[in-house]
Structures are given as structure tokens and as C-alpha cells.
Amino acid sequence: MSESCTHLAGIRDVTPSADGCEECLKTGDWWVHLRLCRTCGHVGCCDDSPNRHATAHFHATGHPVIEGYDPPEGWGWCYVDEVDFDLSDRMTPHPRPIPRFV
């Protein structure tokens, strides 16, 4: 994994916004994996999910860095620099069990 992201200094410890994809929980949709915004804590679904809410959140807010959140994967991704990097020493814990839909 690369450490060449120009946004690493902006990674924050965040509180997850929901116990699953925030938007999918509201609409009753399902997801494959979850991504956590490391700027504000928004929980969105990955690009393999039908709604791609994590990427939509990036486009709406410009928040550059996500964490592979469910399952906890120990990696981050920067949408701006298009690089992945190690977050295994800064993973965000799940406050409660994550519901499964797929």
C-alpha cells in the first residue's frame, strides 16, 4: 500500500454516523461493504453496492479519505490522490454490531 496521499494529515478519529450505510438504512436498501469518511464519520456503502453512497458523499462534500469499515480492513483510500494506504494502527472500532444485508 502507498503512503503518497497528500491528505494523510487531515485524517481524523471520527464517530460513525450510523450502524450501517446511513442512506441505505433510511431507504431500506442493502449494501455489500461499508466505508467510513475519516473527515466527518459518514458511513456509506462501497462501489460494489447498488447505491455507492460513500463515493456520492465524497462528490457532495469533497471529504477525501475513507476507511474500509465493514469488515474492518485496516486500509484507507483517498479519492483525490487515488491511492490506498495502511490504517491498521488507526482503525475505527464498531460501537455496536453492524447489521448484515448481503
MODELLER restraints for C-alpha pairs under 7 A, 6 or more apart:
rsr = mdl.restraints
at = mdl.atoms
rsr.add(forms.Gaussian(group=physical.xy_distance, feature=features.Distance(at['CA:1:A'], at['CA:84:A']), mean=5.77, stdev=0.5))
rsr.add(forms.Gaussian(group=physical.xy_distance, feature=features.Distance(at['CA:1:A'], at['CA:85:A']), mean=4.87, stdev=0.5))
rsr.add(forms.Gaussian(group=physical.xy_distance, feature=features.Distance(at['CA:1:A'], at['CA:86:A']), mean=6.35, stdev=0.5))
rsr.add(forms.Gaussian(group=physical.xy_distance, feature=features.Distance(at['CA:2:A'], at['CA:83:A']), mean=6.38, stdev=0.5))
rsr.add(forms.Gaussian(group=physical.xy_distance, feature=features.Distance(at['CA:2:A'], at['CA:84:A']), mean=5.74, stdev=0.5))
rsr.add(forms.Gaussian(group=physical.xy_distance, feature=features.Distance(at['CA:2:A'], at['CA:85:A']), mean=4.95, stdev=0.5))
rsr.add(forms.Gaussian(group=physical.xy_distance, feature=features.Distance(at['CA:3:A'], at['CA:85:A']), mean=5.41, stdev=0.5))
rsr.add(forms.Gaussian(group=physical.xy_distance, feature=features.Distance(at['CA:5:A'], at['CA:78:A']), mean=6.80, stdev=0.5))
rsr.add(forms.Gaussian(group=physical.xy_distance, feature=features.Distance(at['CA:5:A'], at['CA:81:A']), mean=5.93, stdev=0.5))
rsr.add(forms.Gaussian(group=physical.xy_distance, feature=features.Distance(at['CA:5:A'], at['CA:83:A']), mean=6.37, stdev=0.5))
rsr.add(forms.Gaussian(group=physical.xy_distance, feature=features.Distance(at['CA:11:A'], at['CA:38:A']), mean=5.47, stdev=0.5))
rsr.add(forms.Gaussian(group=physical.xy_distance, feature=features.Distance(at['CA:11:A'], at['CA:39:A']), mean=6.15, stdev=0.5))
rsr.add(forms.Gaussian(group=physical.xy_distance, feature=features.Distance(at['CA:12:A'], at['CA:38:A']), mean=5.47, stdev=0.5))
rsr.add(forms.Gaussian(group=physical.xy_distance, feature=features.Distance(at['CA:12:A'], at['CA:39:A']), mean=5.72, stdev=0.5))
rsr.add(forms.Gaussian(group=physical.xy_distance, feature=features.Distance(at['CA:13:A'], at['CA:38:A']), mean=6.78, stdev=0.5))
rsr.add(forms.Gaussian(group=physical.xy_distance, feature=features.Distance(at['CA:14:A'], at['CA:38:A']), mean=6.26, stdev=0.5))
rsr.add(forms.Gaussian(group=physical.xy_distance, feature=features.Distance(at['CA:14:A'], at['CA:40:A']), mean=6.27, stdev=0.5))
rsr.add(forms.Gaussian(group=physical.xy_distance, feature=features.Distance(at['CA:14:A'], at['CA:41:A']), mean=5.05, stdev=0.5))
rsr.add(forms.Gaussian(group=physical.xy_distance, feature=features.Distance(at['CA:15:A'], at['CA:41:A']), mean=5.35, stdev=0.5))
rsr.add(forms.Gaussian(group=physical.xy_distance, feature=features.Distance(at['CA:16:A'], at['CA:41:A']), mean=4.59, stdev=0.5))
rsr.add(forms.Gaussian(group=physical.xy_distance, feature=features.Distance(at['CA:16:A'], at['CA:42:A']), mean=6.09, stdev=0.5))
rsr.add(forms.Gaussian(group=physical.xy_distance, feature=features.Distance(at['CA:16:A'], at['CA:43:A']), mean=6.17, stdev=0.5))
rsr.add(forms.Gaussian(group=physical.xy_distance, feature=features.Distance(at['CA:17:A'], at['CA:41:A']), mean=5.54, stdev=0.5))
rsr.add(forms.Gaussian(group=physical.xy_distance, feature=features.Distance(at['CA:17:A'], at['CA:42:A']), mean=5.07, stdev=0.5))
rsr.add(forms.Gaussian(group=physical.xy_distance, feature=features.Distance(at['CA:17:A'], at['CA:43:A']), mean=5.83, stdev=0.5))
rsr.add(forms.Gaussian(group=physical.xy_distance, feature=features.Distance(at['CA:18:A'], at['CA:43:A']), mean=6.20, stdev=0.5))
rsr.add(forms.Gaussian(group=physical.xy_distance, feature=features.Distance(at['CA:19:A'], at['CA:98:A']), mean=5.50, stdev=0.5))
rsr.add(forms.Gaussian(group=physical.xy_distance, feature=features.Distance(at['CA:20:A'], at['CA:34:A']), mean=6.97, stdev=0.5))
rsr.add(forms.Gaussian(group=physical.xy_distance, feature=features.Distance(at['CA:20:A'], at['CA:43:A']), mean=6.45, stdev=0.5))
rsr.add(forms.Gaussian(group=physical.xy_distance, feature=features.Distance(at['CA:20:A'], at['CA:98:A']), mean=6.04, stdev=0.5))
rsr.add(forms.Gaussian(group=physical.xy_distance, feature=features.Distance(at['CA:20:A'], at['CA:99:A']), mean=6.63, stdev=0.5))
rsr.add(forms.Gaussian(group=physical.xy_distance, feature=features.Distance(at['CA:21:A'], at['CA:34:A']), mean=6.50, stdev=0.5))
rsr.add(forms.Gaussian(group=physical.xy_distance, feature=features.Distance(at['CA:21:A'], at['CA:43:A']), mean=5.17, stdev=0.5))
rsr.add(forms.Gaussian(group=physical.xy_distance, feature=features.Distance(at['CA:21:A'], at['CA:44:A']), mean=4.37, stdev=0.5))
rsr.add(forms.Gaussian(group=physical.xy_distance, feature=features.Distance(at['CA:21:A'], at['CA:45:A']), mean=5.37, stdev=0.5))
rsr.add(forms.Gaussian(group=physical.xy_distance, feature=features.Distance(at['CA:22:A'], at['CA:43:A']), mean=5.77, stdev=0.5))
rsr.add(forms.Gaussian(group=physical.xy_distance, feature=features.Distance(at['CA:22:A'], at['CA:44:A']), mean=6.04, stdev=0.5))
rsr.add(forms.Gaussian(group=physical.xy_distance, feature=features.Distance(at['CA:24:A'], at['CA:30:A']), mean=6.07, stdev=0.5))
rsr.add(forms.Gaussian(group=physical.xy_distance, feature=features.Distance(at['CA:30:A'], at['CA:101:A']), mean=5.43, stdev=0.5))
rsr.add(forms.Gaussian(group=physical.xy_distance, feature=features.Distance(at['CA:30:A'], at['CA:102:A']), mean=7.00, stdev=0.5))
rsr.add(forms.Gaussian(group=physical.xy_distance, feature=features.Distance(at['CA:31:A'], at['CA:45:A']), mean=5.70, stdev=0.5))
rsr.add(forms.Gaussian(group=physical.xy_distance, feature=features.Distance(at['CA:31:A'], at['CA:49:A']), mean=4.93, stdev=0.5))
rsr.add(forms.Gaussian(group=physical.xy_distance, feature=features.Distance(at['CA:31:A'], at['CA:101:A']), mean=6.39, stdev=0.5))
rsr.add(forms.Gaussian(group=physical.xy_distance, feature=features.Distance(at['CA:31:A'], at['CA:102:A']), mean=6.70, stdev=0.5))
rsr.add(forms.Gaussian(group=physical.xy_distance, feature=features.Distance(at['CA:32:A'], at['CA:45:A']), mean=6.95, stdev=0.5))
rsr.add(forms.Gaussian(group=physical.xy_distance, feature=features.Distance(at['CA:32:A'], at['CA:46:A']), mean=6.77, stdev=0.5))
rsr.add(forms.Gaussian(group=physical.xy_distance, feature=features.Distance(at['CA:32:A'], at['CA:48:A']), mean=6.40, stdev=0.5))
rsr.add(forms.Gaussian(group=physical.xy_distance, feature=features.Distance(at['CA:32:A'], at['CA:49:A']), mean=5.18, stdev=0.5))
rsr.add(forms.Gaussian(group=physical.xy_distance, feature=features.Distance(at['CA:32:A'], at['CA:102:A']), mean=6.02, stdev=0.5))
rsr.add(forms.Gaussian(group=physical.xy_distance, feature=features.Distance(at['CA:33:A'], at['CA:45:A']), mean=5.85, stdev=0.5))
rsr.add(forms.Gaussian(group=physical.xy_distance, feature=features.Distance(at['CA:33:A'], at['CA:46:A']), mean=5.48, stdev=0.5))
rsr.add(forms.Gaussian(group=physical.xy_distance, feature=features.Distance(at['CA:33:A'], at['CA:70:A']), mean=5.56, stdev=0.5))
rsr.add(forms.Gaussian(group=physical.xy_distance, feature=features.Distance(at['CA:34:A'], at['CA:43:A']), mean=6.61, stdev=0.5))
rsr.add(forms.Gaussian(group=physical.xy_distance, feature=features.Distance(at['CA:34:A'], at['CA:44:A']), mean=5.69, stdev=0.5))
rsr.add(forms.Gaussian(group=physical.xy_distance, feature=features.Distance(at['CA:34:A'], at['CA:45:A']), mean=4.56, stdev=0.5))
rsr.add(forms.Gaussian(group=physical.xy_distance, feature=features.Distance(at['CA:34:A'], at['CA:46:A']), mean=5.59, stdev=0.5))
rsr.add(forms.Gaussian(group=physical.xy_distance, feature=features.Distance(at['CA:34:A'], at['CA:68:A']), mean=6.53, stdev=0.5))
rsr.add(forms.Gaussian(group=physical.xy_distance, feature=features.Distance(at['CA:34:A'], at['CA:69:A']), mean=5.28, stdev=0.5))
rsr.add(forms.Gaussian(group=physical.xy_distance, feature=features.Distance(at['CA:34:A'], at['CA:70:A']), mean=4.99, stdev=0.5))
rsr.add(forms.Gaussian(group=physical.xy_distance, feature=features.Distance(at['CA:35:A'], at['CA:43:A']), mean=5.79, stdev=0.5))
rsr.add(forms.Gaussian(group=physical.xy_distance, feature=features.Distance(at['CA:35:A'], at['CA:44:A']), mean=5.36, stdev=0.5))
rsr.add(forms.Gaussian(group=physical.xy_distance, feature=features.Distance(at['CA:35:A'], at['CA:45:A']), mean=5.87, stdev=0.5))
rsr.add(forms.Gaussian(group=physical.xy_distance, feature=features.Distance(at['CA:35:A'], at['CA:46:A']), mean=6.03, stdev=0.5))
rsr.add(forms.Gaussian(group=physical.xy_distance, feature=features.Distance(at['CA:35:A'], at['CA:54:A']), mean=6.08, stdev=0.5))
rsr.add(forms.Gaussian(group=physical.xy_distance, feature=features.Distance(at['CA:35:A'], at['CA:66:A']), mean=5.94, stdev=0.5))
rsr.add(forms.Gaussian(group=physical.xy_distance, feature=features.Distance(at['CA:35:A'], at['CA:67:A']), mean=5.51, stdev=0.5))
rsr.add(forms.Gaussian(group=physical.xy_distance, feature=features.Distance(at['CA:35:A'], at['CA:68:A']), mean=5.00, stdev=0.5))
rsr.add(forms.Gaussian(group=physical.xy_distance, feature=features.Distance(at['CA:35:A'], at['CA:69:A']), mean=5.04, stdev=0.5))
rsr.add(forms.Gaussian(group=physical.xy_distance, feature=features.Distance(at['CA:36:A'], at['CA:42:A']), mean=5.78, stdev=0.5))
rsr.add(forms.Gaussian(group=physical.xy_distance, feature=features.Distance(at['CA:36:A'], at['CA:43:A']), mean=4.70, stdev=0.5))
rsr.add(forms.Gaussian(group=physical.xy_distance, feature=features.Distance(at['CA:36:A'], at['CA:44:A']), mean=6.49, stdev=0.5))
rsr.add(forms.Gaussian(group=physical.xy_distance, feature=features.Distance(at['CA:36:A'], at['CA:66:A']), mean=5.18, stdev=0.5))
rsr.add(forms.Gaussian(group=physical.xy_distance, feature=features.Distance(at['CA:36:A'], at['CA:67:A']), mean=5.02, stdev=0.5))
rsr.add(forms.Gaussian(group=physical.xy_distance, feature=features.Distance(at['CA:36:A'], at['CA:68:A']), mean=6.63, stdev=0.5))
rsr.add(forms.Gaussian(group=physical.xy_distance, feature=features.Distance(at['CA:36:A'], at['CA:69:A']), mean=5.74, stdev=0.5))
rsr.add(forms.Gaussian(group=physical.xy_distance, feature=features.Distance(at['CA:37:A'], at['CA:43:A']), mean=6.51, stdev=0.5))
rsr.add(forms.Gaussian(group=physical.xy_distance, feature=features.Distance(at['CA:37:A'], at['CA:65:A']), mean=6.08, stdev=0.5))
rsr.add(forms.Gaussian(group=physical.xy_distance, feature=features.Distance(at['CA:37:A'], at['CA:66:A']), mean=4.48, stdev=0.5))
rsr.add(forms.Gaussian(group=physical.xy_distance, feature=features.Distance(at['CA:37:A'], at['CA:67:A']), mean=6.52, stdev=0.5))
rsr.add(forms.Gaussian(group=physical.xy_distance, feature=features.Distance(at['CA:38:A'], at['CA:65:A']), mean=5.69, stdev=0.5))
rsr.add(forms.Gaussian(group=physical.xy_distance, feature=features.Distance(at['CA:38:A'], at['CA:66:A']), mean=5.49, stdev=0.5))
rsr.add(forms.Gaussian(group=physical.xy_distance, feature=features.Distance(at['CA:38:A'], at['CA:67:A']), mean=6.70, stdev=0.5))
rsr.add(forms.Gaussian(group=physical.xy_distance, feature=features.Distance(at['CA:39:A'], at['CA:63:A']), mean=6.08, stdev=0.5))
rsr.add(forms.Gaussian(group=physical.xy_distance, feature=features.Distance(at['CA:44:A'], at['CA:53:A']), mean=4.84, stdev=0.5))
rsr.add(forms.Gaussian(group=physical.xy_distance, feature=features.Distance(at['CA:44:A'], at['CA:54:A']), mean=4.19, stdev=0.5))
rsr.add(forms.Gaussian(group=physical.xy_distance, feature=features.Distance(at['CA:45:A'], at['CA:52:A']), mean=5.46, stdev=0.5))
rsr.add(forms.Gaussian(group=physical.xy_distance, feature=features.Distance(at['CA:45:A'], at['CA:53:A']), mean=5.10, stdev=0.5))
rsr.add(forms.Gaussian(group=physical.xy_distance, feature=features.Distance(at['CA:45:A'], at['CA:54:A']), mean=5.33, stdev=0.5))
rsr.add(forms.Gaussian(group=physical.xy_distance, feature=features.Distance(at['CA:46:A'], at['CA:52:A']), mean=5.34, stdev=0.5))
rsr.add(forms.Gaussian(group=physical.xy_distance, feature=features.Distance(at['CA:46:A'], at['CA:53:A']), mean=6.86, stdev=0.5))
rsr.add(forms.Gaussian(group=physical.xy_distance, feature=features.Distance(at['CA:46:A'], at['CA:54:A']), mean=5.95, stdev=0.5))
rsr.add(forms.Gaussian(group=physical.xy_distance, feature=features.Distance(at['CA:58:A'], at['CA:64:A']), mean=6.40, stdev=0.5))
rsr.add(forms.Gaussian(group=physical.xy_distance, feature=features.Distance(at['CA:64:A'], at['CA:78:A']), mean=5.29, stdev=0.5))
rsr.add(forms.Gaussian(group=physical.xy_distance, feature=features.Distance(at['CA:64:A'], at['CA:79:A']), mean=5.27, stdev=0.5))
rsr.add(forms.Gaussian(group=physical.xy_distance, feature=features.Distance(at['CA:64:A'], at['CA:80:A']), mean=5.85, stdev=0.5))
rsr.add(forms.Gaussian(group=physical.xy_distance, feature=features.Distance(at['CA:65:A'], at['CA:76:A']), mean=6.68, stdev=0.5))
rsr.add(forms.Gaussian(group=physical.xy_distance, feature=features.Distance(at['CA:65:A'], at['CA:77:A']), mean=5.57, stdev=0.5))
rsr.add(forms.Gaussian(group=physical.xy_distance, feature=features.Distance(at['CA:65:A'], at['CA:78:A']), mean=4.47, stdev=0.5))
rsr.add(forms.Gaussian(group=physical.xy_distance, feature=features.Distance(at['CA:65:A'], at['CA:79:A']), mean=6.44, stdev=0.5))
rsr.add(forms.Gaussian(group=physical.xy_distance, feature=features.Distance(at['CA:66:A'], at['CA:76:A']), mean=5.56, stdev=0.5))
rsr.add(forms.Gaussian(group=physical.xy_distance, feature=features.Distance(at['CA:66:A'], at['CA:77:A']), mean=5.40, stdev=0.5))
rsr.add(forms.Gaussian(group=physical.xy_distance, feature=features.Distance(at['CA:66:A'], at['CA:78:A']), mean=6.60, stdev=0.5))
rsr.add(forms.Gaussian(group=physical.xy_distance, feature=features.Distance(at['CA:67:A'], at['CA:75:A']), mean=5.96, stdev=0.5))
rsr.add(forms.Gaussian(group=physical.xy_distance, feature=features.Distance(at['CA:67:A'], at['CA:76:A']), mean=4.40, stdev=0.5))
rsr.add(forms.Gaussian(group=physical.xy_distance, feature=features.Distance(at['CA:67:A'], at['CA:77:A']), mean=6.49, stdev=0.5))
rsr.add(forms.Gaussian(group=physical.xy_distance, feature=features.Distance(at['CA:68:A'], at['CA:74:A']), mean=6.70, stdev=0.5))
rsr.add(forms.Gaussian(group=physical.xy_distance, feature=features.Distance(at['CA:68:A'], at['CA:75:A']), mean=5.85, stdev=0.5))
rsr.add(forms.Gaussian(group=physical.xy_distance, feature=features.Distance(at['CA:68:A'], at['CA:76:A']), mean=6.24, stdev=0.5))
rsr.add(forms.Gaussian(group=physical.xy_distance, feature=features.Distance(at['CA:74:A'], at['CA:86:A']), mean=6.18, stdev=0.5))
rsr.add(forms.Gaussian(group=physical.xy_distance, feature=features.Distance(at['CA:74:A'], at['CA:87:A']), mean=4.82, stdev=0.5))
rsr.add(forms.Gaussian(group=physical.xy_distance, feature=features.Distance(at['CA:74:A'], at['CA:88:A']), mean=3.96, stdev=0.5))
rsr.add(forms.Gaussian(group=physical.xy_distance, feature=features.Distance(at['CA:74:A'], at['CA:91:A']), mean=5.90, stdev=0.5))
rsr.add(forms.Gaussian(group=physical.xy_distance, feature=features.Distance(at['CA:75:A'], at['CA:84:A']), mean=6.81, stdev=0.5))
rsr.add(forms.Gaussian(group=physical.xy_distance, feature=features.Distance(at['CA:75:A'], at['CA:85:A']), mean=5.67, stdev=0.5))
rsr.add(forms.Gaussian(group=physical.xy_distance, feature=features.Distance(at['CA:75:A'], at['CA:86:A']), mean=4.69, stdev=0.5))
rsr.add(forms.Gaussian(group=physical.xy_distance, feature=features.Distance(at['CA:75:A'], at['CA:87:A']), mean=4.74, stdev=0.5))
rsr.add(forms.Gaussian(group=physical.xy_distance, feature=features.Distance(at['CA:75:A'], at['CA:88:A']), mean=6.38, stdev=0.5))
rsr.add(forms.Gaussian(group=physical.xy_distance, feature=features.Distance(at['CA:76:A'], at['CA:84:A']), mean=5.47, stdev=0.5))
rsr.add(forms.Gaussian(group=physical.xy_distance, feature=features.Distance(at['CA:76:A'], at['CA:85:A']), mean=5.24, stdev=0.5))
rsr.add(forms.Gaussian(group=physical.xy_distance, feature=features.Distance(at['CA:76:A'], at['CA:86:A']), mean=6.19, stdev=0.5))
rsr.add(forms.Gaussian(group=physical.xy_distance, feature=features.Distance(at['CA:76:A'], at['CA:87:A']), mean=5.86, stdev=0.5))
rsr.add(forms.Gaussian(group=physical.xy_distance, feature=features.Distance(at['CA:77:A'], at['CA:83:A']), mean=5.80, stdev=0.5))
rsr.add(forms.Gaussian(group=physical.xy_distance, feature=features.Distance(at['CA:77:A'], at['CA:84:A']), mean=4.35, stdev=0.5))
rsr.add(forms.Gaussian(group=physical.xy_distance, feature=features.Distance(at['CA:77:A'], at['CA:85:A']), mean=6.46, stdev=0.5))
rsr.add(forms.Gaussian(group=physical.xy_distance, feature=features.Distance(at['CA:78:A'], at['CA:84:A']), mean=6.40, stdev=0.5))
